[in-house]
Amino acid sequence: MRANCKKPGPLLLLAVLAVPAAGSASAQQQEPRDSNITVNGERPPEAPVLTAGPEIKGVIFAHSGDKLKVTAADGTSTIIAINDATRIKAGAGLFGGSGGKLSADSLLNGLPVTVRTMQSASGLVASQITFKNNDLKTATMIRNGTAQRFDEQAAATEALRGRMGDIDKYNIKSTTNVFFDTGKAALSAKAKADLCTTATAAETTNNALMLVVGYTDSTGGDEFNQVLSERRAGSVINFLQQACHWKPYRMLTPTGMAKADPLAPNDTAEGKAQNRRVSVNILVSKGLDGM
């Protein structure tokens, strides 16, 4: 009987050859991981938690980079951060336009503001800053007289005192004082009436000029009072020119004298009330007086 041997077909050979390969792949999949390999990673930073902060009202005393220093009427100061999300608004009109967001360049020293804040881990952050158009106009007028450091402001005050020395060139024909609330530069109804009465009377004086000088009481720091005295003088000048129609060319350079030259002692409430003033002096050059 003869044995019948056949050669293996091609399908059988492929199956035999595939077995080691599959076994090898299975071995690779089951190979244990190297315990000496460490993968390091960092969790994404969490967004800072902000809570509602206080509303701050006062005058911008200094503006540097993304920080504001706002000084209240009682002389206390608060540092507030600003960022791209801070909304800066003014009333509609000359500076505010349609009331849209303004740039941080409008935050001038001496500008009265109301600041809504949020409290972060690093301090207060402004969510919204608002101010009045007229206050921005006044702050723009006096920006060159505002300094952020005491030594600079002291030098400016001395320069103002020197400017007052020119008063010797004039005869003072009359002086009208208008008075203000503590820390304020807003004119009262009586002050407005007195200013227009003074302007009308001055119209009858030949060659008359006005010298407007602002003052404060002793409440608050020197730098704050310097800015406040200039704001008060600016408020008086604006009203004299806009409401009382006094011509700008008949106005001498306004001056802020802070708490210098008080009318009364600053140790009583009555004395302080007399010192929170703007003096409107009607002058005539000595060379022209009587002409």
Beta strands, then each sheet from edge to edge (+ up, - down):
strand 1: 51-64
strand 2: 67-71
strand 3: 77-81
strand 4: 87-90
strand 5: 112-120
strand 6: 123-131
strand 7: 170-179
strand 8: 209-214
strand 9: 255-256
strand 10: 277-285
sheet 1: 4+ 6+ 3+ 2- 1+ 5-
sheet 2: 7+ 10- 8+ 9+
end
